[in-house]
Amino acid sequence: MLRESSKLENHNVALKAIISELVESGIPNGQAIIEFVDAAILRDQYELPDARQQLIDQLGVEATQRVAEVAANFQMMNRILDAVGVPVNQRLSAVVDELGLTIPDHLIA
């Protein structure tokens, strides 16, 4: 989804920004979004209020709510897929390689 919407908006997305603070995501306000999502997913009670406020300051309340909704939905889907052991489709191998991830053999489809 991110790659397709970024193409429509003419943004070059660097997925490595997910795993490295040294990489610029290419998404407007991307660093603030990453910081907010990280704090929310990690349930960091110290960083979350500041990250939320920073995002509100940059994007506004409604957009911040949408970011939270999308992050929560992806987190829910990931937990469900992990819990039932759904294998990772080979079509995602380029993304896996780009991020330097290793998928356990039993989860490769």
Secondary structure as GFF3:
##gff-version 3
##sequence-region A 1 109
A	DSSP	alpha_helix	2	8	.	.	.	ID=ss1
A	DSSP	three_ten_helix	15	18	.	.	.	ID=ss2
A	DSSP	alpha_helix	30	41	.	.	.	ID=ss3
A	DSSP	alpha_helix	48	59	.	.	.	ID=ss4
A	DSSP	alpha_helix	61	84	.	.	.	ID=ss5
A	DSSP	three_ten_helix	90	92	.	.	.	ID=ss6
A	DSSP	alpha_helix	93	99	.	.	.	ID=ss7
A	DSSP	three_ten_helix	105	107	.	.	.	ID=ss8
###
